[in-house]
């Protein structure tokens, strides 16, 4: 109902605008509308001054058009009253007598000056700035879209946030494009103001002399006073709106209103204010110059600078105390970690301090959230501390006090990754991406546009560290699931399925064995999000007490999910699953090893042929998985994970839907060679 009422009011206002132009209007109503016009201009000007972002006033171009039409309608209504009755209401009369001193020449000169200021200076400048801003905003849209896509692909933002950021970019482009057009309405309004005043003067003179039989001088004086008064009444609000338009298109990207930014960046510079105050005082004592204005203003600025200096000193003292407290808290965390290592820690060099206190914590929270969605566990918030023994731009990830990964990020630079092999070379420091080991290059921020245009994926330093942190945690997720974390997971299931948990733990299995099963799944990056299903599968074989058997049984129960993950990792362009398979003789020997039969030299020779098969498969530029029989999967996994921890090992019983496969290479007996064949 409320929206309907607003729509009805807008429709009524549009119809009333036409009525103002066409229907006769009493002087008192015209005076009321002219006062409203001035009030609207003041409201719009103040709203633009206090807006923190252009999109907070995205309606401004339409508002500019509406107020321009409103002023022109009032001009038409005032012209009718001036020519018909020789009286255009109290507001125009007040402007004529107060601002012009009842002198039409003074009023006309004032009116012309206002037109020059508005048309030549403000409106023309605003129009040019809006035109350039619209062009630059449109040119920057592809790069901003690619940046959003990169953050989305890296898991730093969600789909909803990506859509909102894309919508913001589109709205900014629409705003500056609309402002480019709306500025031309204001320019036309200035030209129309001059023509309307000239028409009122000429028409009033003819009406006064021919219609009302006034003397030529009297008619010229009376109607010139009214015409120029009407021009001033409409041009003062027009000037305010032109200033508002200039403020909107020239505002910077500071996330604060213009008043706060002005106070901080201009009047907040104490040294500048002191220098100006001293200069004014010196000018005030020079003979021949007026002393009072210079001395009063200089003394006032000096007092302002003194108070500002005191406020800045108090602010700096508070900041120093907060920094000291923060350093002490960090020292306590380090002292605690020396006695009892944290489950998950992140140490960093001295050059990364600003990043750790800035964007990095939020990026790490996103990484932990993504891990929870992927693997079903929430890794703890890392204990972070500066380590003076690390290189300034290095960082290290620790698990239970043991370093598991180390790398560097170059603050102030960007890491770029080529999306195609023929991408043009951009000079920089060539490295391997710490998360995935692909070739990458650290480059200065100044070449960001060049890299984006060349099709590179651009990653900022906090994202580099957070992505590596996420990958390290995923690779070591089994070690990050401690006994307390396992208990929390079971308590979560108990909220919805208490019988399922109580019948298993601790009646059938102790907590530590359930933890071992969870860790066995996580070690191969099998998600444990579906805990109820996993616990049901564990219950079916819990009596055996063998952790490996329970893990394999759970994997069989999770076959649809494992099949989905395998397809996502190793499906080729033809829709076939790229696999590395073992010859029948290899499978037979693996069974003998599992049964406890000694096969001299077999395992050491198998590692050689396994490396040859994996190298052959990976040389084709596509991922693959090792496919074995259910009976040999555990042993094959133990052999593979030593040197290829990211390589998936699945059994034929874990693939559902009979996916089509392509044998990328074969694991031969040690005395044979690996090859590739389609199946």
Beta strands, then each sheet from edge to edge (+ up, - down):
strand 1: 344-348
strand 2: 383-386
strand 3: 394-399
strand 4: 402-408
strand 5: 413-417
strand 6: 429-432
strand 7: 439-444
strand 8: 457-460
strand 9: 577-582
strand 10: 625-628
strand 11: 649-651
strand 12: 661-667
sheet 1: 2+ 1+ 3- 4+
sheet 2: 6+ 7- 5+ 8-
sheet 3: 11+ 10+ 9+ 12+
end
